[in-house]
Each structure stands twice: as structure tokens, then as C-alpha cells.
Amino acid sequence: MTAKEWRDKNPSLALEGNIRDYTDLLHLVILSNLESINAEFIASNIPQSERLVKLNSIARKQMDILVNNKGIKDLELLEEK
């Protein structure tokens, strides 16, 4: 889901913040990783369309790896306290 799609589906929340304010730690970690990787892709002059495909694939792999990661789960528990 794009930020615009989220704003369109959540107009009252969008008035108070952005999608990052309402997502979980796992997705924030993955987003941070993707932003860093995207910056490297840009520096390597990889076209936007190619970056999008690569970043999507990387995001799916990271989700599979991190969804049951003990470190992420421990951080989520700390965040709840």
C-alpha cells in the first residue's frame, strides 16, 4: 500500500499523522532498510522501474525472515510496555 492509498483509506488518521505513525516495528525496520538500499540503487544509477521490482522482492524476503525474528519480537514487547 502506498502512502497515498493509506491516506485515502484513513482520512481521519492522516489528519493527525502519517502511515509511519500507525505501523508496527517490523514494518518500520523493513522500510528503513529499503530506504537505505534504494539510496544505494539511486547512487548506482539503477532506473526507477528496476529499483521498484528489486525493492519489492527485497521487502518480501525481509518480511519472511523478520516476521519470526526473536530480536524484533523482543523489541515489540518493550514497545508495548
DRENTORKOL-3810 file (N, C-alpha, C; in nm, 4 decimals):
REM DRENTORKOL-3810
@n.u->0.0846; n.v->-0.1176; n.w->0.0000; ca.u->0.0000; ca.v->0.0000; ca.w->0.0000; c.u->0.0892; c.v->0.1239; c.w->0.0000
@n.u->0.0569; n.v->0.2162; n.w->-0.0834; ca.u->0.1331; ca.v->0.3406; ca.w->-0.0869; c.u->0.0826; c.v->0.4350; c.w->0.0219
@n.u->0.1613; n.v->0.5377; n.w->0.0500; ca.u->0.1200; ca.v->0.6362; ca.w->0.1496; c.u->-0.0095; c.v->0.7051; c.w->0.1065
@n.u->-0.0229; n.v->0.7331; n.w->-0.0215; ca.u->-0.1448; ca.v->0.7978; ca.w->-0.0712; c.u->-0.2654; c.v->0.7067; c.w->-0.0533
@n.u->-0.2490; n.v->0.5795; n.w->-0.0828; ca.u->-0.3592; ca.v->0.4844; ca.w->-0.0645; c.u->-0.3994; c.v->0.4777; c.w->0.0825
@n.u->-0.2994; n.v->0.4796; n.w->0.1716; ca.u->-0.3292; ca.v->0.4765; ca.w->0.3143; c.u->-0.4061; c.v->0.6018; c.w->0.3568
@n.u->-0.3605; n.v->0.7192; n.w->0.3082; ca.u->-0.4304; ca.v->0.8445; ca.w->0.3416; c.u->-0.5737; c.v->0.8429; c.w->0.2919
@n.u->-0.5946; n.v->0.7910; n.w->0.1712; ca.u->-0.7305; ca.v->0.7846; ca.w->0.1152; c.u->-0.8209; c.v->0.6914; c.w->0.1967
@n.u->-0.7639; n.v->0.5831; n.w->0.2488; ca.u->-0.8425; ca.v->0.4863; ca.w->0.3263; c.u->-0.8575; c.v->0.5264; c.w->0.4725
@n.u->-0.7706; n.v->0.6149; n.w->0.5198; ca.u->-0.7700; ca.v->0.6547; ca.w->0.6609; c.u->-0.7641; c.v->0.8065; c.w->0.6752
@n.u->-0.8627; n.v->0.8780; n.w->0.6229; ca.u->-0.8539; ca.v->1.0246; ca.w->0.6229; c.u->-0.8453; c.v->1.0870; c.w->0.7626
@n.u->-0.9128; n.v->1.0292; n.w->0.8608; ca.u->-0.9072; ca.v->1.0894; ca.w->0.9949; c.u->-0.7692; c.v->1.0696; c.w->1.0579
@n.u->-0.7086; n.v->0.9533; n.w->1.0377; ca.u->-0.5732; ca.v->0.9307; ca.w->1.0889; c.u->-0.4715; c.v->1.0161; c.w->1.0148
@n.u->-0.4920; n.v->1.0338; n.w->0.8857; ca.u->-0.3995; ca.v->1.1115; ca.w->0.8033; c.u->-0.3932; c.v->1.2575; c.w->0.8483
@n.u->-0.5012; n.v->1.3075; n.w->0.9071; ca.u->-0.5017; ca.v->1.4451; ca.w->0.9570; c.u->-0.4090; c.v->1.4611; c.w->1.0774
@n.u->-0.3889; n.v->1.3519; n.w->1.1520; ca.u->-0.3102; ca.v->1.3583; ca.w->1.2747; c.u->-0.1661; c.v->1.3109; c.w->1.2573
@n.u->-0.1357; n.v->1.2447; n.w->1.1472; ca.u->-0.0006; ca.v->1.1926; ca.w->1.1287; c.u->0.0123; c.v->1.1255; c.w->0.9942
@n.u->0.1119; n.v->1.0382; n.w->0.9839; ca.u->0.1299; ca.v->0.9669; ca.w->0.8580; c.u->0.1326; c.v->0.8170; c.w->0.8827
@n.u->0.1468; n.v->0.7402; n.w->0.7764; ca.u->0.1389; ca.v->0.5945; ca.w->0.7854; c.u->0.2423; c.v->0.5382; c.w->0.8836
@n.u->0.3579; n.v->0.6028; n.w->0.8931; ca.u->0.4627; ca.v->0.5528; ca.w->0.9827; c.u->0.4222; c.v->0.5632; c.w->1.1292
@n.u->0.3353; n.v->0.6579; n.w->1.1610; ca.u->0.2905; ca.v->0.6739; ca.w->1.2994; c.u->0.1976; c.v->0.5617; c.w->1.3432
@n.u->0.1434; n.v->0.4856; n.w->1.2492; ca.u->0.0414; ca.v->0.3858; ca.w->1.2806; c.u->0.0818; c.v->0.2441; c.w->1.2398
@n.u->0.2069; n.v->0.2232; n.w->1.2047; ca.u->0.2506; ca.v->0.0896; ca.w->1.1652; c.u->0.3293; c.v->0.0253; c.w->1.2785
@n.u->0.3591; n.v->-0.1023; n.w->1.2627; ca.u->0.4318; ca.v->-0.1736; ca.w->1.3673; c.u->0.5827; c.v->-0.1679; c.w->1.3443
@n.u->0.6558; n.v->-0.2115; n.w->1.4443; ca.u->0.8012; ca.v->-0.2054; ca.w->1.4418; c.u->0.8600; c.v->-0.2838; c.w->1.3251
@n.u->0.8062; n.v->-0.4012; n.w->1.2972; ca.u->0.8566; ca.v->-0.4842; ca.w->1.1875; c.u->0.8555; c.v->-0.4074; c.w->1.0562
@n.u->0.7454; n.v->-0.3434; n.w->1.0266; ca.u->0.7345; ca.v->-0.2697; ca.w->0.9005; c.u->0.8243; c.v->-0.1458; c.w->0.8994
@n.u->0.8436; n.v->-0.0841; n.w->1.0146; ca.u->0.9351; ca.v->0.0304; ca.w->1.0215; c.u->1.0792; c.v->-0.0124; c.w->0.9957
@n.u->1.1181; n.v->-0.1282; n.w->1.0480; ca.u->1.2536; ca.v->-0.1793; ca.w->1.0246; c.u->1.2735; c.v->-0.2071; c.w->0.8764
@n.u->1.1765; n.v->-0.2740; n.w->0.8163; ca.u->1.1871; ca.v->-0.3070; ca.w->0.6742; c.u->1.1893; c.v->-0.1792; c.w->0.5902
@n.u->1.1057; n.v->-0.0839; n.w->0.6225; ca.u->1.1034; ca.v->0.0421; ca.w->0.5486; c.u->1.2376; c.v->0.1141; c.w->0.5579
@n.u->1.2954; n.v->0.1168; n.w->0.6764; ca.u->1.4256; ca.v->0.1797; ca.w->0.6936; c.u->1.5319; c.v->0.1101; c.w->0.6082
@n.u->1.5291; n.v->-0.0220; n.w->0.6095; ca.u->1.6233; ca.v->-0.0982; ca.w->0.5264; c.u->1.6042; c.v->-0.0659; c.w->0.3786
@n.u->1.4797; n.v->-0.0616; n.w->0.3338; ca.u->1.4516; ca.v->-0.0346; ca.w->0.1925; c.u->1.4957; c.v->0.1057; c.w->0.1517
@n.u->1.4786; n.v->0.2024; n.w->0.2406; ca.u->1.5216; ca.v->0.3385; ca.w->0.2097; c.u->1.6722; c.v->0.3444; c.w->0.1883
@n.u->1.7454; n.v->0.2739; n.w->0.2713; ca.u->1.8907; ca.v->0.2700; ca.w->0.2586; c.u->1.9327; c.v->0.1997; c.w->0.1292
@n.u->1.8703; n.v->0.0877; n.w->0.1006; ca.u->1.9010; ca.v->0.0134; ca.w->-0.0217; c.u->1.8650; c.v->0.0965; c.w->-0.1445
@n.u->1.7509; n.v->0.1643; n.w->-0.1389; ca.u->1.7090; ca.v->0.2477; ca.w->-0.2519; c.u->1.8108; c.v->0.3593; c.w->-0.2781
@n.u->1.8634; n.v->0.4172; n.w->-0.1721; ca.u->1.9653; ca.v->0.5220; ca.w->-0.1892; c.u->2.0882; c.v->0.4662; c.w->-0.2613
@n.u->2.1263; n.v->0.3443; n.w->-0.2273; ca.u->2.2395; ca.v->0.2798; ca.w->-0.2955; c.u->2.2068; c.v->0.2534; c.w->-0.4420
@n.u->2.0851; n.v->0.2090; n.w->-0.4683; ca.u->2.0423; ca.v->0.1855; ca.w->-0.6068; c.u->2.0458; c.v->0.3154; c.w->-0.6875
@n.u->1.9994; n.v->0.4231; n.w->-0.6265; ca.u->1.9996; ca.v->0.5534; ca.w->-0.6941; c.u->2.1437; c.v->0.5952; c.w->-0.7248
@n.u->2.2324; n.v->0.5772; n.w->-0.6268; ca.u->2.3733; ca.v->0.6121; ca.w->-0.6474; c.u->2.4365; c.v->0.5280; c.w->-0.7582
@n.u->2.3825; n.v->0.4095; n.w->-0.7793; ca.u->2.4323; ca.v->0.3208; ca.w->-0.8854; c.u->2.3610; c.v->0.3433; c.w->-1.0186
@n.u->2.2782; n.v->0.4476; n.w->-1.0232; ca.u->2.2040; ca.v->0.4843; ca.w->-1.1452; c.u->2.1116; c.v->0.3741; c.w->-1.1966
@n.u->2.0522; n.v->0.2986; n.w->-1.1060; ca.u->1.9555; ca.v->0.1963; ca.w->-1.1458; c.u->1.8227; c.v->0.2673; c.w->-1.1729
@n.u->1.7605; n.v->0.2420; n.w->-1.2876; ca.u->1.6345; ca.v->0.3089; ca.w->-1.3213; c.u->1.5239; c.v->0.2797; c.w->-1.2184
@n.u->1.4333; n.v->0.3759; n.w->-1.2037; ca.u->1.3271; ca.v->0.3647; ca.w->-1.1043; c.u->1.2450; c.v->0.2371; c.w->-1.1214
@n.u->1.2095; n.v->0.2020; n.w->-1.2432; ca.u->1.1273; ca.v->0.0828; ca.w->-1.2649; c.u->1.1996; c.v->-0.0435; c.w->-1.2181
@n.u->1.3288; n.v->-0.0496; n.w->-1.2418; ca.u->1.4076; ca.v->-0.1648; ca.w->-1.1973; c.u->1.4230; c.v->-0.1647; c.w->-1.0454
@n.u->1.4436; n.v->-0.0447; n.w->-0.9879; ca.u->1.4534; ca.v->-0.0345; ca.w->-0.8408; c.u->1.3262; c.v->-0.0836; c.w->-0.7747
@n.u->1.2122; n.v->-0.0460; n.w->-0.8306; ca.u->1.0840; ca.v->-0.0855; ca.w->-0.7723; c.u->1.0699; c.v->-0.2366; c.w->-0.7660
@n.u->1.1047; n.v->-0.3045; n.w->-0.8740; ca.u->1.0957; ca.v->-0.4505; ca.w->-0.8774; c.u->1.1901; c.v->-0.5118; c.w->-0.7748
@n.u->1.3141; n.v->-0.4628; n.w->-0.7708; ca.u->1.4126; ca.v->-0.5160; ca.w->-0.6763; c.u->1.3714; c.v->-0.4892; c.w->-0.5317
@n.u->1.3257; n.v->-0.3675; n.w->-0.5030; ca.u->1.2870; ca.v->-0.3332; ca.w->-0.3667; c.u->1.1669; c.v->-0.4146; c.w->-0.3206
@n.u->1.0738; n.v->-0.4396; n.w->-0.4106; ca.u->0.9576; ca.v->-0.5216; ca.w->-0.3761; c.u->1.0015; c.v->-0.6621; c.w->-0.3383
@n.u->1.0909; n.v->-0.7181; n.w->-0.4167; ca.u->1.1426; ca.v->-0.8524; ca.w->-0.3884; c.u->1.2171; c.v->-0.8554; c.w->-0.2545
@n.u->1.2988; n.v->-0.7550; n.w->-0.2309; ca.u->1.3741; ca.v->-0.7468; ca.w->-0.1055; c.u->1.2789; c.v->-0.7339; c.w->0.0134
@n.u->1.1757; n.v->-0.6520; n.w->-0.0007; ca.u->1.0787; ca.v->-0.6334; ca.w->0.1077; c.u->1.0115; c.v->-0.7650; c.w->0.1434
@n.u->0.9731; n.v->-0.8414; n.w->0.0437; ca.u->0.9082; ca.v->-0.9710; ca.w->0.0693; c.u->1.0036; c.v->-1.0671; c.w->0.1404
@n.u->1.1292; n.v->-1.0695; n.w->0.0973; ca.u->1.2284; ca.v->-1.1569; ca.w->0.1609; c.u->1.2518; c.v->-1.1147; c.w->0.3057
@n.u->1.2636; n.v->-0.9840; n.w->0.3292; ca.u->1.2857; ca.v->-0.9364; ca.w->0.4652; c.u->1.1668; c.v->-0.9684; c.w->0.5544
@n.u->1.0474; n.v->-0.9569; n.w->0.4999; ca.u->0.9278; ca.v->-0.9886; ca.w->0.5782; c.u->0.9308; c.v->-1.1356; c.w->0.6191
@n.u->0.9627; n.v->-1.2230; n.w->0.5258; ca.u->0.9702; ca.v->-1.3659; ca.w->0.5566; c.u->1.0740; c.v->-1.3950; c.w->0.6644
@n.u->1.1872; n.v->-1.3270; n.w->0.6564; ca.u->1.2961; ca.v->-1.3501; ca.w->0.7517; c.u->1.2653; c.v->-1.2906; c.w->0.8886
@n.u->1.2135; n.v->-1.1693; n.w->0.8903; ca.u->1.1990; ca.v->-1.0960; ca.w->1.0163; c.u->1.0683; c.v->-1.1206; c.w->1.0907
@n.u->0.9694; n.v->-1.1771; n.w->1.0248; ca.u->0.8388; ca.v->-1.1914; ca.w->1.0890; c.u->0.8468; c.v->-1.2767; c.w->1.2166
@n.u->0.9358; n.v->-1.3707; n.w->1.2219; ca.u->0.9513; ca.v->-1.4540; ca.w->1.3415; c.u->1.0844; c.v->-1.4314; c.w->1.4124
@n.u->1.1482; n.v->-1.3192; n.w->1.3855; ca.u->1.2780; ca.v->-1.2873; ca.w->1.4445; c.u->1.2619; c.v->-1.2543; c.w->1.5925
@n.u->1.3388; n.v->-1.3231; n.w->1.6769; ca.u->1.3280; ca.v->-1.3030; ca.w->1.8210; c.u->1.3619; c.v->-1.1594; c.w->1.8618
@n.u->1.4638; n.v->-1.1011; n.w->1.7999; ca.u->1.5009; ca.v->-0.9640; ca.w->1.8327; c.u->1.3883; c.v->-0.8657; c.w->1.8070
@n.u->1.3210; n.v->-0.8815; n.w->1.6938; ca.u->1.2067; ca.v->-0.7940; ca.w->1.6609; c.u->1.0946; c.v->-0.8158; c.w->1.7619
@n.u->1.0665; n.v->-0.9409; n.w->1.7936; ca.u->0.9596; ca.v->-0.9714; ca.w->1.8900; c.u->0.9910; c.v->-0.9108; c.w->2.0266
@n.u->1.1183; n.v->-0.9202; n.w->2.0688; ca.u->1.1578; ca.v->-0.8619; ca.w->2.1984; c.u->1.1397; c.v->-0.7094; c.w->2.1976
@n.u->1.1774; n.v->-0.6457; n.w->2.0868; ca.u->1.1603; ca.v->-0.5005; ca.w->2.0758; c.u->1.0128; c.v->-0.4617; c.w->2.0771
@n.u->0.9292; n.v->-0.5413; n.w->2.0122; ca.u->0.7845; ca.v->-0.5143; ca.w->2.0120; c.u->0.7284; c.v->-0.5237; c.w->2.1521
@n.u->0.7751; n.v->-0.6213; n.w->2.2297; ca.u->0.7299; ca.v->-0.6332; ca.w->2.3695; c.u->0.7731; c.v->-0.5123; c.w->2.4516
@n.u->0.8951; n.v->-0.4659; n.w->2.4311; ca.u->0.9424; ca.v->-0.3464; ca.w->2.5015; c.u->0.8597; c.v->-0.2239; c.w->2.4628
@n.u->0.8259; n.v->-0.2159; n.w->2.3347; ca.u->0.7481; ca.v->-0.1030; ca.w->2.2856; c.u->0.6098; c.v->-0.0978; c.w->2.3489
@n.u->0.5516; n.v->-0.2152; n.w->2.3766; ca.u->0.4185; ca.v->-0.2218; ca.w->2.4347; c.u->0.4158; c.v->-0.1774; c.w->2.5800
@n.u->0.5293; n.v->-0.1900; n.w->2.6502; ca.u->0.5342; ca.v->-0.1568; ca.w->2.7928; c.u->0.5356; c.v->-0.0102; c.w->2.8203
END
